[in-house]
């Protein structure tokens, strides 16, 4: 997910998206543990996506104070 797409989301949507991405990340990690997945870079991309979303929420919280 691109940063410009993340900025366009509301805070509630960001929190929902984080939940979705974390569940995807958990499934990817579990599948990779059992048997190597075809593209392990998906794990890294998903982890970075979660971090981008969390960073945007933190930035908004600091701006509102």
N, C-alpha and C positions, 0 to 999 in steps of 0.2 A: 504494500500500500504506500502510495506516494505521500509526501508531507503536505502537499497542497490539498489532497483529498482528506487527510486527517484534520487539517485546520477547518475545513468546511463542515465537519460533523459537530453536533451538539455534545455537551458533556455527558448526557445520558447515553447517547449513541456511542461515545468513546468507551464508556464503562462496559456497555453491552459487547462491543467489539473486542475488548480485552478479554472478557470471559470466553468468547468464541475462539479467539486465537490461542488462549491458554489451553482450552480443551483439545484443540487441534494439535498443539505442541505435545501435550501429554500422550495423545494417541500415536503421533509420529515416533516419539521416543520409545514407547512400548513396542511398537511394531519393529523398530530398528533393533531393539534388544533381542527380540525373539528370532528374527531373521533380517538380514541386511536389506534395507529398502533400496529401491532402484536409484533414487536421487537423494542422498543424504544432505545435500545443500538446502533442501526444503526445511530441515530442522533449523538451520542457521537463519534462514530468511524469516521464518515464523518467529523465532526468538527476537530478532531485530525489530520485527513489526510490533511485537508486544512492548518492547522498549520505547519505540517511537510514540506509541499511543500513551504510555505511562508518562513520558516526558511532556507531552502536550497537556495532559491533565495537571501535572505539577506546575507547568508554566501558567496555566489559567488560574490555578489556586493562588499562586504568588502575585499575579496581576490584580486579582480581586481584593487583596489585602491592603 
